[in-house]
Amino acid sequence: MDSIELRSEKVRNIIGKMPPFLIRSGISIIIFVFIGIIGGSYFFKYPVSISSKASLNPKTKTATLHILEKEIDKIKVGQSIQLTFPQIEEPEILLAAKIEKISDSLFIENDGAYKKVQASYTIDSKLSIQANAQAMVKIKIGEKRAIEKIVSFVTRE
């Protein structure tokens, strides 16, 4: 009774083999999901923007931005920007502004080389801004397809 067989050889063969239909359908599903993700990423776009800080001058209704030199060629005079105030939690206050002037001078500091950009904004009469108030700036410079982000990540560009 040392070698009692609980299952016959035929039963072990049936249990040991995975059905070919299950393998084929599983691989097919994985391939279709992968192709769907890659195909869908071609159609999905996301906004690309530059972020910076700005100092506001309420007397002249202008904002002075510091844009990194490597990103300065992505913006142009007349382009719309958004100013937000990180000090205010709810509701988030947005000011619309337009770029009026891009400085030719290059300023170098510890955090990099930048150019100064002047933007003018309009303000609601209910809002009062103090001199040298700080705001966050977001400049939309275009849209990118999600597939471009995936490809650049894979190729490490």
C-alpha positions in Angstrom: 0.0 0.0 0.0 3.0 2.3 -0.2 2.1 3.4 -3.8 -1.6 4.1 -3.8 -2.6 6.0 -6.9 -5.4 8.5 -6.2 -5.9 9.3 -9.8 -5.3 7.3 -12.9 -2.9 8.4 -15.6 -5.7 9.5 -17.9 -7.2 11.8 -15.3 -3.8 13.3 -14.6 -3.3 14.0 -18.3 -6.6 15.7 -18.6 -6.1 17.8 -15.4 -2.5 18.6 -16.4 -3.4 20.1 -19.8 -4.9 23.6 -20.2 -7.6 23.7 -22.8 -6.3 25.2 -26.0 -9.4 27.4 -26.4 -8.7 29.1 -23.1 -5.1 29.9 -24.1 -6.1 31.2 -27.5 -8.9 33.3 -26.2 -6.8 34.7 -23.3 -4.0 35.7 -25.6 -6.5 37.3 -28.0 -8.1 39.3 -25.3 -4.8 40.6 -24.0 -3.7 41.6 -27.5 -7.1 43.4 -28.3 -6.9 45.3 -25.0 -3.3 46.3 -25.7 -4.2 47.4 -29.3 -7.2 49.3 -27.9 -5.1 51.2 -25.4 -2.5 52.1 -28.0 -5.2 53.1 -30.5 -7.2 55.1 -28.0 -4.1 57.0 -26.9 -3.8 58.4 -30.4 -7.2 60.1 -30.1 -6.9 61.3 -26.5 -5.2 64.7 -26.2 -4.1 66.6 -23.1 -3.1 70.3 -22.8 0.5 71.3 -22.6 1.2 74.4 -20.6 4.0 76.4 -19.0 3.7 77.4 -15.3 5.4 80.3 -13.7 5.0 82.9 -10.9 4.0 86.5 -11.5 4.2 89.7 -9.6 1.2 91.9 -10.0 1.1 95.7 -10.1 -2.5 96.9 -9.5 -1.8 100.5 -10.5 -0.8 99.6 -14.0 -2.8 96.4 -14.1 0.3 94.5 -15.3 1.9 91.2 -14.3 5.6 90.5 -14.6 6.4 86.8 -15.3 9.7 85.0 -15.3 9.7 82.4 -18.1 12.6 80.1 -18.5 14.8 80.9 -21.5 14.3 77.4 -23.0 10.5 77.9 -23.0 10.4 81.5 -24.2 10.1 80.5 -27.9 6.8 78.7 -27.1 5.0 81.9 -26.2 4.2 85.0 -28.2 2.8 88.5 -27.8 -0.9 88.6 -27.6 -1.2 85.1 -26.2 -3.8 84.6 -23.5 -2.7 83.5 -20.0 -4.4 82.6 -16.7 -3.5 84.0 -13.3 -4.5 82.2 -10.2 -3.9 82.9 -6.6 -2.6 80.0 -4.5 -3.4 81.8 -1.2 -7.1 81.5 -1.9 -8.6 78.1 -1.5 -12.2 78.3 -2.5 -13.4 79.5 -4.9 -10.3 79.6 -7.1 -10.0 83.1 -8.6 -8.8 83.4 -12.2 -7.7 86.5 -13.9 -7.4 86.6 -17.7 -4.4 88.4 -19.1 -2.6 88.9 -22.4 1.1 88.9 -23.0 2.1 92.5 -24.0 5.9 92.4 -24.1 8.7 89.8 -24.0 12.0 91.2 -22.8 15.2 90.7 -24.9 17.4 90.6 -21.8 18.4 87.3 -20.3 18.4 87.1 -16.5 20.5 84.4 -14.8 19.8 83.3 -11.2 20.3 80.2 -9.2 17.2 78.4 -10.6 18.1 79.1 -14.2 18.1 81.6 -17.0 14.9 83.4 -17.7 13.3 86.3 -19.6 10.8 88.8 -18.2 7.4 88.9 -19.7 4.9 91.7 -19.2 1.2 90.9 -19.3 -1.8 93.1 -18.9 -4.9 91.9 -17.0 -8.5 93.1 -16.4 -9.9 93.0 -12.9 -13.4 92.8 -11.5 -14.2 95.9 -9.4 -15.0 93.6 -6.4 -11.5 92.4 -6.3 -8.7 94.4 -4.7 -5.1 93.4 -5.3 -2.3 94.7 -3.2 1.0 95.9 -4.7 3.5 93.1 -5.5 0.9 90.4 -5.0 2.0 87.0 -6.2 0.1 84.8 -8.6 0.6 81.6 -10.4 0.6 81.7 -14.2 -0.5 79.0 -16.6 0.2 79.5 -20.3 -1.4 77.0 -22.6 1.1 76.3 -25.5 -0.8 73.5 -27.2 -2.1 70.0 -27.0 -0.3 66.7 -27.2 -1.6 63.2 -28.0 -1.2 60.6 -25.3 0.6 58.3 -27.7 3.4 61.0 -28.1 3.9 60.9 -24.3 4.1 57.1 -24.4 6.5 57.0 -27.3 8.8 59.7 -25.7 8.7 57.7 -22.4 9.7 54.5 -24.1 12.4 56.0 -26.2 13.5 58.3 -23.3 13.7 61.5 -25.4 
